[in-house]
Amino acid sequence: MALADGEATSSWDSDDEYQKFIQKMNPPRVTIDNTSCANATVIHVDSTNKYGILLEVVQVLTDLKLIVKKAYISSDGGWFMDVFNVTNQSGQKIMDESVLERIKDCIHKSIGPGSCFLPSRRRAVGVEPSSYYTLIELTGTDRPGLLSEVSAVLTNLECNVVNAEVWTHNKRAAAVMQVTDRKSGLAISDAERLSRIKERLCNVFKGSNRSRDAKTTVAMGITHTERRLHQMMLEDRDYERYDKDRANVNLKSMVSVVNWLQKDYSVVTIRCKDRSKLLFDTLCTLTDMQYVVFHGSVDTEGLEAYHEYYIRHIDGSPANSEAERQRIIHCLEAAIERRVSEGLKLELSTGDRVGLLSDVTRIFRENGLTVTRAEVSTRGDKAVNTFYVRDAAGSSVELKTLEAIRQEIGQTVLQVKGHPDHPNAPPQESPTRFLFSSLFRPRSLCNLGLIRS
């Protein structure tokens, strides 16, 4: 029996056998249509409704490197019925039957019976036990040379960084790293050694700033890195700015939250420049703030994105106070900004070895560059790393500095992707182009006929 609208939120904590039975009797249905839309593949997902299921599906689409061009969300009562218009990274429909089957299979495995997906609102991003990696999570104050210092400490402690992602935003930094023992190539299990690693890294992240705590966790396992980074930065309150700082920030997004009193919804509207993973980023934040999206629409046209969400807190209420509505706005602005890379993009591809990350980031630091975001991965015996850098003053990187770094690291090893004067850099768009376009046009789900007023 479907729950009434007002009863829906009472089930968010249900982990009992009845909910598992309902899920087993009503497995998710995924259908893919390549005929109804001329320029996108249309994915329909129908399932019993659970807290966090929307994010779970979008996370699958994001991990499969699909671009969501449009979405229509309806999750009232006990049923979840969503439609996603997606393309591949090249903006084309997905025509390969094996890829289409993989999309279906991944969604079924993520939210179907027997999946590891748990509906409890208390669920944090899970850490799956692993004998292959030691998972390190770090949050603290950002400063020039921080990644270089962390990498040097890990190298000194006989650790090899296999995969890592580092985000910085609003003077805060967060990192999720997978490391192995230098000699065995496996996870580090010695409790005394893990405690020593944790203490040393915590001291590095604290630096000289004692006004806000640094946090370090070390465990054996793996997690969803980007999902966890959003959660860590929200917990670290990277969305907080002093009023004078906020006045000086040139935000490239517009977020509003108003209440629709007749239906007890808060309506979130986001207008900003489109980019990959935007839907995933905003849903991470709303889910971590314990808000449920009951209805919504996503639309992108060219470089522009328009998102509209009709939300309630898991207790069934909208955001009733102005302070809470402002907090939602600030948290969503932070979620949008975190992945908007500040600085020059550098791509490194070379044979992997212990201490490689420490050496590369040391060269950056010695040449006056600071890393604003980093993605470190190992594929077989090859290291494939992406760094976003700027100089210590926040200015653009000079060409002579780039050439000095490439001479030291290797011309073919390090590629420049974001410098307008460099021969292998693509042309850059004006960062303010979207602000002067026809982005701000009135649209709503009521107008689209998806909700009856």
N, C-alpha and C positions, 0 to 999 in steps of 0.2 A: 504494500500500500504506500503510495507516495505521501510524503509529509506535506502539510500545509505550509504556506510561506513563512508564517510566524513560528512554526515548529522546527524549521530546518536547522537552526543553529544548535538545537539540543542534542543533535547526533554527532557533533564534531569530536567529542571525546570518546565515542563509542568504539571500543576495541574488542567487544565481546563476540561470542560465538554467533549470535543472531546476525550481526553485521557481516560476518564472514560468510554466513549461509546466504544472505541476500546477494552478496557479491558473486558467490558461486553460482547461484540460480540466474543471475543477470550479468553474465560476463560482458565486458566492453565490446562494442561493435565498431569497427573501423572500416569505412568505405572510402575509396579513392576514385575521383572522377577527373578524367582528362578531356572531357568533351564540352562541359558547360561553360568553361572560361577559356577565352582565347589565349591568354598570356600567363596562366598560372595553373598549377595542379591543385585541385580542391580536395581537402581531407576532411571528412565528417567523423566525429568521435561522439558516440553515445554510450553512456555508462551510468551506473548508480553514482550518486553524488557523494563526495567525501571531501573533507577539508584538505586543501592543498592539491587537489587533483588537477586543477587548471595549470598550476606551475609545473606539476610533474609531466604533463603532456608537452607543454611548451619547452621544458628542459630537454625532452627527447628530440623534438624538432631542432632545437638549437645544437645539441650534440651531434646531430646528423648533418650539420652545416647547411640547413635549409633556411631560406629567407622568407619570413612571414610578411606578405604584402598587404593582406587584409585578414581580418578575423571577426567573427560574430560569436559572442559568448552568451550563453543562457544556462544558468545553474540554479534556478529557483527550485524549491521543494526537494524532492528526493532524486532528481534526475539531472544529469550533466549532458548538454547537447551543444557542441561547439563545432564551428566550421573555420578552417584555416586555408587561405589561398597562399600557396608557397611556390618558390622557385629554387633553383640551384644557385650557386655562387655567381654564375654567369648571367643570372636573370632569366634563365630558360625553364620551361616546364620539365618535369621529371618524366622521361619516357621509357627509361630502362626498367623492364619488368622486375628484374632482380632487386633493384633499388626500391621499387614500390612495395615489393613483398617484405623487404627489410624494414621499411617504415612501419608497416602494419605489425610486424613481429615485435619490433622494439616497443611500440605503444602498448601492445598486449602484455608483454613481459613487465612493463613498468607499472601498469595500473590494474592488470587482470588478477584472477585468483592465483594465489601462490607467489605473487610479487612481493618484493621487500618493502613496498610502499605501505606506510602506516598512516591512518587518518588522524591520529592524535595530534591535537594542537600543541602538545608539549614536546613534540618531536623536534630535536635539533638535527642538523645535517649529520648523518651517520658516519662513523669511522668503521670500515670493514677491516677485521683482523687480516694481517698479511705478514708472511715471514720474509717477504722480499724487500719491503721498504720500512723505514722509520719516518713517521709523519711529524713534521715540526710546524707549529703555528706561532706567528709572531705579530704583535701589534705594539705600536709605540709612536714616538714623535719622529717625523721625517727630518732628515738633514742631509746635506751633501756628503757623499761617500759612504752612506749607510750600508748599501748592498755590498760594497767592497769590503767593509769591515766584517759583516756577517759571513761572507764567503771566505775571508781569510781565517776567521775563527774556526769554521767548519773544516777547512783544509788542515789547520794546525791540530785539530782533534781527530784527524785520520778519518774524516767523513767525505764521501763523494756525493755531490748534488746531482741526482738523476733527473728530476723534474722539479720545477718551481714556478710560481707566479707571484709577482710583487705588484701591489697597487699603492699609489700615493694619492692623497686628496686632502685639501684643507689642512696642510701641515701635519697630517697623520699618515702612517704607513702600516700596511698589513702584508704578510707573506705566508704562503703555504708551500712547504718544501717537502719533497720526498728524497731522503738520503739513504745511503748504504754504507756499510763498513768498507773501508778502503781495501782491506786484505781479502775478506771473504766475499764481498759483493752482495751480501745479504743484509737484512735488517739488523739493527743493533739491539741486543736483548739484555745486555748487562745493566742492571739497575743503577749501579754506582756510576757507570759511564754516562748513562742517560741523564742522571741528575747533574753531572758535571757539565754536559752539553747545555742543559736547560739554564743553569746558573750563568754560564759564560755568555750565552746569547741574550739572556735577560739584561745583563749588565750593558751589553752593546746597545740594545734598543732603548734603554733608559737614558744613556748618554749623560749630559749635564742637566737635562730638563727633568726635575722631580715633581713638577706641578701636576702631571698626569701619569698614572702608572703605566708601565709596560707589562705586557702579558706574554708568557711563553708556555706552550704546552708541547710535550713530546710523547708520542705513542707509537706502537707498531701497528701500521694499517694504512689504508688509502681512503680518500674521501672525494666528493665532487668539488674540485678546487674553486671554481668561480662561484658556485652556490655558497660555499663556506666563506669566501672572501667578503661577499655582500653581508653575510651575517656578522662576521667579525667587525667590519667597519661600522655597521649600525650599532653594535654593542659598544663600540669605542666612541660613539657619538661624533663621527666625523662630519655630521650635518650641522653641528653647532658652530655658529659664527657670532662674534660680537657685532652689535648693530653697526658700528663704524666700519668693520670689515665687510659686512654684507652690502653696505651702501657703495663700497668701492669695487665689488665684484661684478663683472660684465657677464651675467648669465645668458647662455645661448638657448634657453628653454623658457617656456611659460607654463606654469602649473597653477591650476585653481581648484579649490574644493568648496562646493556649496551644498546645502542640504535641500533635498526635495521632501518637504514636510508631509505631503499627502501620502507618500509611499514609504516614508522612513528610510530613505536612502541618502547617503552622501554621494554626490556626483563629482568625480575626479576628471578633470580635463587636462590633457598634456598636449602642447604644441611645440615641436622642436624640429631640428634637422634630423632626418632619418639616418639610421646606421644599423649595422647588424647587431643583434642581441638586445635591441632596445626593449622589446616586449618582455623578454626574460628578465632583464634588469629591474624593470618597474614591478613585475609580479613578485620577484624575490622580496623586494622591500615591503610591499603590501602584505604578503604572507607572513614575513617576520614581524610585522607590526600587528599581526593577528586580525587582519581585515580579510573579508571574503568578498570576491567579485561575483555578484549575482547576475549581472548583465554587463555587456561591454561591446565596444566596436573598436577596431584598429583599421586605419586607412593610411596608405602611403601613396603619394603622387610625386614622382621624381625624387627630389632631395628632401621632401617634407613629410612629416609624420603627424598624425592626429590620433590620439588615444582617448577613449572615453570609458570610464568604469563607474558602475553603480554598485556601491559597496556598503557593507555593514560590518561592525565589529563582531567577533565570534559570540559576544553576549547578546546579539540581535539588535543592537542600537547603532544609529549613525554616529558620526563624530559631532557630538552635541555642543562642545565648547569651541570658541574661537581659537583658544590656545591649542587644542587638539588638531583643529583643521590646519593651523599654521605649521604644526609639527609634521603633519602628513606632507604638506607642500615642501618643507625643507628636506625631509628624508627622501622624497622622490627627486628633488633637484640634485641631491647628492648622488643618488643612484644613477642618474643620467650622466652626471659629470665624471664619475669615477673612471669610466672607460673611454672618455673623450681624451685621447692622448695629447698631452702637452709636450711638445718637443719634436726632435728629429728622429725618424725611424731608422734603425740600423739592424740589419739581418746578418747573423753569423752562422756559417755552416762549415764544420770542419770535423776531423776525427775527434772522438771524445777521449778525455783523459782526466785523471784526478787532478784537481786544482785549476782546471781550465776557467771556470767561472771566476775564481779568485784573481787569476792573472788578467783576464779581460777587463773586469771592473776596476782593478788597480790601474790599468793603463788609462781608462776613462777618467778616473779620479786625478791621476797625475797630470792629465791634460785639461783639468778644470771643468770636467763634465759631471753632471749629476744625473742619475737614472730616475725617471719619473714613473716608469712602468716597465716590467720585464716579464717575458715568457720564456722559460728554459725547459727544453725537452731533449730526451735522448731516444734516437731511433736506431736500434741495433748498436753499431759501434760509432755512430755519428751524432754529434751534438748540433741541434738546430735551435738557435736562440734568437729572440727578437728583443731589442732594447729601444726605449724611447728616451732620448737624452736632451738636455739643454745645458747651457753654461751655468755656473754657480749663481750668477746674478739674475737668471731667468731669461736671458736674451737668447737670440738665435745663435747657433754654432757657426763659427767662421770656417770658411772653406780650407784655410791653411791648417786649422786644428784637425779637421777631418782627415786631410791627407797625411798629417803626421801620425795619426792613430792608425790609419790603414797601412802605412809603411811599416809600423811596428807589429801589427797583428797579421797583416797579409792582404794584399790588394784584392785577391780573388776570394779570400775567406770572409771579409767584411764588406757588405754591400750597403750603400746609402740609398734610402727610399724617400726622403722628405726634404731635401735641400734644393731650392729652385735653381741654384747655380751649378749643381753637380751633374755631370753628364748622364749618370744612370738613375737620376731622380725624376719621377713623373711630374707633370705640371700640377700645381696646387690650386684648389678653388679658393675663392674669397670666403673666409670664415663667416662673414656677415651677410652673404648673399641671401640666405633664406629669410633673414629678418625683414627684407624689403620686398618680399614676394607676396603673392596672394594667399599666404598661409592661413590667415585668420578669417575664416569664413564660418558662419554659424551652421553647425550640424548637430544632430542629436539622435539618439536611438528612437525617440518618439517620432521624429521626422522620417526615419527609415522604416518605421512600422514594426520595429522589433519589440517595443514595449507599448502597451496601451496606457494612456494617461487616465 
